C-alpha cells in the first residue's frame, strides 16, 4: 500500500503541484481513506518528502543507465533531458519551483542530492567530450559542471521564466544548445547542428 500511495501521490503532485493537492485528493484518487494514508505517512510534508526522494532515486537510476550506454556525449545530454522530462511530466506544475517555495527544507535536501549526481554525470560527459574532440580542451571542467547545474535550477524559476511565456521544453532545449555552443569544438558544433536538424525533422 505504501508504494501505491507513493505512485499515486507523485502523479498528482507532478500534474497539479505540491501546494494544491490535498490529502483528500490523494485518498479519493486512490480510492482509500485518509486514515490509510496516515498509517504510512504522518502528514503531507512527510509524504511530499517521500515522493520527491523516491522520484529522485528513479530518475538517478535512469540517468545512470543512459550514461552506461556511452553514447556520443552531445546525444547523451539530450537523451537525459528527454528521460527526465518524461518522468516529470514536462514539469507542467513547476514541481521544483513549488518545492522550493512551500517545502524549502525538502528542496535543499533534494538539491544537494541532485548536485552530487549531476556533478558525476556532467563531469564524465565533459571529459569524454574533450577526449573525443567534441568539446574544447581549454574548458574548466569543474567550473562548467557547476555552472551547468545552477543554470538548470535557474531556468525552473517561474518568476524569471513564467510558464505563459516560456514552456519548459523550449527552455530546456535553448539551455542545452546555449551550454553546448559555449564548449564545443568545430567538430562538436558540426555534430550538434546535425543533431538539432535531425531532431526537428523527427
N, C-alpha and C positions, 0 to 999 in steps of 0.2 A: 504493500500500500504506500509505503514511503516513496518508492520510486515513481509510482503512478502520480502521486501528488506533485513531486518534483517536475515531472514531464509536463503535467497539465498546467502548473503554475508558470513554468518557463514559457510555455506557448502564449499564455495570456499576458504575461509581463512584456514579452517582446512585441506583441501585437498592439497592446493598449497602454503600456507604460507602467512603471513600478508604482507611481503615485495613484493612478486612477483605479487600478484593480484592487478590489477588497477581498477579504477572506470569504465573504458571502459569495462573491463572483466565482471564486475558485471552487468552493463547495458545490455550488449549483452546476458549474461546468462539468465537474467530475461525478455528479450525482451522489454525493456523500454529505454527511452532516459536518458542520464546522467543528464539532466535538472530535470527529475522526481526525481532522487535520491537526487540531491542538494536541492530540495524543502523540503526534510525531514532531510537531514544531510549536514551541511555547508561544510564539507571537509572529506577527507578519515580518518583523525585522529578521528573525531567525530564518524564516522561510526565504526571504529575499537573499540573505547571505548564502544559504544552502544552494539555491538555484543558480546564483551567479558563479559560485565555486564549481558546481557540477558542470555548468556550461563551459567554464574556463578549461576544465580538465578535458572535456570532449573536444574542444577546439584545438587545444595544445597537442593532443594526440593526433588529430587530423593533420596539423601543420608538420609534425614530426614525420608522418607518413609521406607527405608531399616532398619534404626535404630529402628523405631517404631515396627518392627516385632519381636524385641528382640531375634534374632537368637543366636545360640552359638557364643560367641564373636570372635572365630577364623574364623568361617564360614562367619560371618558378614564382617570382614575385606576383605576377598576375594570377597564377593558379591559387596561391594562398589567399589573395584578395577575394577571388570568386568563391572559394570554400567558406571563408569567414562570413561573407555577405549572405550566403545561403543559410548558414546556421543562425545568423542574427536577423533573418527575415528582412534583409535590406535596411535594417535599423530604422524602420518607419516610425517607431515610437521614441526614437532617440534614447535607447536604454542607458548608454554611458553617461549622457548629459543628465538624465533624471537621477541616475545613481549618485552622481557627484553632488547634485542639488539636495536630494532628500535623504540620502544614506552615505554621507561623506566618509564615515569610518570604513564601511564596506568598500567604497570606491577606492580609498587609499590602499587597502589590503590587496585588492584586485590589481590596482595599477602596479604595485611592487612585483606581483607575480607575473604580470604581463611583461614588465620590463625585463625580468630575468629570462623569460622565454624568447622574447624578441631580440634581446641582445645576442643570444647564441645564434638564433636563426639568421638575423640580418648580418652579423659579423661573418658567419660562414659564407653567406651569399656574396658579400663584398669580396672576400678573399678568393673565392672561386672565380668571380667575375674578373678580378685582376689577373689571376693565373691564365685565364682563357683569352686575355687581351680584349675583353669587352668593357672593362672599367679601367680608368686611368690608374697607373701605379703610383701616382703622386698624391692620391687622396688619403686623408687621415681616416682610417677605418673606425677607430674609436669615436671620433667626432661625428662622422656620418651616421653611424649606428644610433647614437644618442639623439641627434637632431631629427632623424627619421622617426624615431619613437614619439618624440614630443610633438612633431608636426602632425602625426597621426591622431594624437589626442586633441590637438588644436582644431582640426577640421571638423571634429564632432561637437564643437561648442556652438550651440544653436543661437547664442547671442551674436557670435561672429558670422556664422553661416546659417541664416534662417532657412528652414525647410522649404518655405514658399519660393525662395529664390534659388536654393541650391539642393538638388537631390543628392542623396548620399552616394549614389552610383557615379554621378558626374564628378562629385568632389573627389572620390577615391581615384577615378581614372586620371583626373587632372593632377592630383598629388603624385601619383606613381610616375606619370610622364615627367613632371617637374623634377622629381627626385632623380630619375634615370638620366635625363638630359644633362643634369649637372655633373654626373660622374662617368658617363660613357666615353669611350674612345671612338674614333670614326667608325671602326668595325662594329662597336656596340650600337652606335646610332643607326647604322645600316640594319642591324638585326632588330632594333626597336621599331624603326619605321616600317619594316616588313611585317612585324607582328601586329602593329596598330592597323595597318591597311587590311591584313587578313582578318583581323578581329572585327573590323567594321563590316566586312563583306559577309562574314559568317552569321 
